């Protein structure tokens, strides 16, 4: 098959867009900015969901579901929040269509106007805190540890499949606590859960950190985040966890009576990851031949391609591979036998390479004679002949572990090569220009400096590293004193 | 605890509403007609989803995701479809809010008006068939066997938690086939999958049948359905599967080239079940004490309540039950130890009864002395003392199987008692009035008769039984000849 995707070195952005489409991950829909997630792409997202959901439940959370619509007035109740979301939201104003009198199909029925407009949720803090008001009276009702898997809509003007779409799928956790410290601990815990997921399952190393004030979530006191680095040297925010203080409790009057009988506002957090993780997964590992998927998230871990002439040879190979397929499946390996007679082996090789299947097994007439098969790994392209008198299950299990680890280490090495400490603005600009990546620099802590650097270089403060050490220095831009470095990067 | 729910015999409708709220399943939200599904209710829905999703995958389907919004013009492309949905849809007309000049929070920005209004999907045939147009060229691209888990919105004027809500959660399968027969077979297969799920997991017996023309899905050639009977003698449509013919393929110009090189329109199906199943589950089994959950869908299958005075006794019971809890969990039984010190055993008994936990184990000081515990089953209220020197895991496993079967048999018996053959309109009305349930009667096959019967009695044709036998008779209403009976009932 002709893959029809450009090289990363030629046009990284086009490479990404074409790869997403050609590998059957997603495509644009007729609705501006909304995507169709195709079955193969969705099956990767499902695997992500399953792991994340398991991690949430292991940390004591349960799922629930809240309305898609938010009354317009709710948005205004938290001042920063409305500032952050009012400018890009889908507004429902009517609840009925009627036949056009001129015969032009259906039109909005002006008599079916809503008394108050409804906003399609861009995030659900407002409607959820309004609900929590009725759930909380005493400290006994706390904590509330709830998560929701949902679709949300933000009317972005410039969209890209998975990375920035008007509608996207995500989970949003919303928790309520009796004490400030408990809420902060929860926010940090969820940042750690996200980091663990990214590193162990996506094989994407991430920096854990705190956002600067101007990058903070609208309505949060502190935003914790995980930041990943893509192969073009740009950073990608892969998940955020917000300590909300008492902001939403105050906006929606959510109070509780403590053990000591005192009334106080509840402390809150919210945290989310979205289908954006799909973009991170694709951009972190894939190459000019197509997707490279970490085995832990690959819907198909092993594909078997028979090489044959005629039905008889095919049947012999089928019989042979069916001797070991059950053992692989029993070991938890997902295996696909691609015995389509409509496509040639070369086409199949290219297709599964494009789709990022970690391990390809090929078996032809000579393998049948020798009781062997060919094992090819997607990430390195290495091939070897395997003698089937040895333990294939152990071989494959070892290989999958090795691939998972290997692509993670490759990403770690890339990030190490693309993280640079600089001490002057010239150096800063030079690094951004020449190789990109994370640039660690002193900053005077002001939003003005942050904004000027962004205007001049397009680099933003991705985060203040969670373990940033105290270090005397001067801001690379203003020359004012600074007590620690922050991480800058151009970002998605 | 005071349950605060009325008896079914006093006010069935209020009993249902209060039970849904008091058992922490769902509640109304501030958005008209939209519900909040609370954690306990959602955990039951999750169990349903998991089983249904597994059954879909076992029958060859994969999940995908399509946009929330549908361009207004798409709805009009299939004539019946737009008739069915235009009158109750949420319409997005703008994409931005702005600050009100008079300081009244935010208002819709008139400058951010969409060129074409977007409908929040009431169902996704249109946007999906528009997508399939690009996925299908040849018979090799068929069949497409895709399902989507999603939220949909239908602006219902009279809503009830789970049964009829403006927004609800559902799955919608959308398949495309090369032949008419294959599409019909798919529709029938999915009706059977739904029936199997309802009976094996929900313990709700269902009638499989075909809808009359006036009850058919807007845009379908044939609608297959499963119909269940609630404890108040009203029927509830629990799932539908539609054979769409080539209607949507023609509306969206979806053609394929056959093996023989001929062009033809693709054949389609769609099928769905929703959070309405929660309503069916609740109303089919629950009693005046609260929920009765079938063990296969109960989030907690066994609850253990210690009866103690003081910390020392509690610790002794804790140690004792922790000897057998791991074995139960290992056997796949979900167990909760309710050792809260904030509530008395009587309160806990009532709470878990209300929440429908199938098996309650209680252990007090005398049990400790005798090495016994008390086992109570929720469905019958039967209690027994169990000697812990016997095999508790086997006992519990047997009990759960028995409860699952028993509540199913109870529902089967109820339905048998409430299914009546009648041969005159007087008898028909009398049965509906006195005991309700399914009424099997001859009908002349016309929409006029169907509508007049509905107007006069509120009973509708639920379905024509899939195995309905030919039987000469006369329509109970018009006296015209009829060749088979159909099932009438008042319905949710």
Interface residues (C-beta under 8 A of the other chain):
Chain A: X27 X29 X30 X31 X34 X35 X36 X37 X38 X39 X41 X42 X43 X46 X62 X63 X64 X65 X66 X67 X68 X69 X70 X71 X72 X73 X74 X75 X76 X82 X86 X87 X88 X89 X90 X91 X92 X93 X94 X95 X96 X97 X98 X99 X105 X106 X108 X117 X118 X119 X120 X127 X130 X131 X134 X140 X146 X150 X151 X153 X155 X167 X169 X342
Chain B: X27 X29 X30 X31 X34 X35 X36 X37 X38 X39 X42 X43 X46 X62 X63 X64 X65 X66 X67 X68 X69 X70 X71 X72 X73 X74 X75 X76 X82 X86 X87 X88 X89 X90 X91 X92 X93 X94 X95 X96 X97 X98 X99 X105 X106 X108 X117 X118 X119 X120 X127 X130 X131 X134 X140 X146 X150 X151 X153 X155 X167 X169 X342
